[in-house]
Amino acid sequence: MSGHTDMTLVNDEGIRIDGRRCDEKRPIKIEAGVLKNADGSCYLEIGKNKVLCAVYGPRECRPRHLQDPTKAIIQCKYNMETYSVSDRKRPGTDRRSVEISKLISEALSNVVQVELFPRASIDVYIEILQANAGTRCAGLTAASVALADAGIPMRDLIPAIACGKADNHVVLDLNKEEDNFGQADVPLAIVPSTDEIVLLQMDGNMTREELDHGLDMAFGAAHEVYDMQKAALKKRYSEIEKKEGATDE
């Protein structure tokens, strides 16, 4: 968040650099069950972000010293591919990836019924194939669908989306320019059935009124993303049923 640029991010009519209104999210595509060898998987696009998630487990937790005798642990690995951004990223794990992996793992622990699988590990791999701001929200949204696709018992899905501030306008679902040169970025993830917040961060500055307005927009958008998550899973299961029906005949 630098906040200093000659670029106009939002014009006088309230139209953003990519043609969206302030309260409009980017186009989203969610597909469940895209990887045959994973227990569960999801491919997600939001704007120019492209994310692939694979879930394995529950399976025996290795190394053994990480095992919890009362519940499963969720081991999440968030990784941005070196080619995912225009200024080539250094390969391997960095501090940001470790932090985001931990945040996503903690958020998912709020909905996965980990107490059903003592000593087990549920492994979540999130690969960012193409990045354009909002990758932690995209990764968490995809991971939640992949866990459901794996048939892992959950209290609910988790949709995630950011709000923020650019050119003194409160905006929803920041793109790369708004993230880099705007005044604030606030990623949010919720459990829709209770509206409980499981991820909330803030980078930059907003007034209390601006934050309230931004969170109102983000809550509304998260519920829309939730409907898309459920639709992707329904589509996946109706395809499985069709296949099973065809083999029974």
Secondary structure, 3 states (H helix, E strand, C coil): CCCCCCCCCECCCCEECCCCECCCCCCEEEEECCCCCCCEEEEEEECCEEEEEEEEEEEECCCHHHCECCECEEEEEEEECCCCCCCCCCCCCCHHHHHHHHHHHHHHHCCECHHHCCCEEEEEEEEEEECCCCHHHHHHHHHHHHHHHCCCCECCCCCEEEEEEECCEEEECCCHHHHHHCCEEEEEEEECCCCEEEEECCEECCCHHHHHHHHHHHHHHHHHHHHHHHHHHHHHHHHHHHHHHHHHC
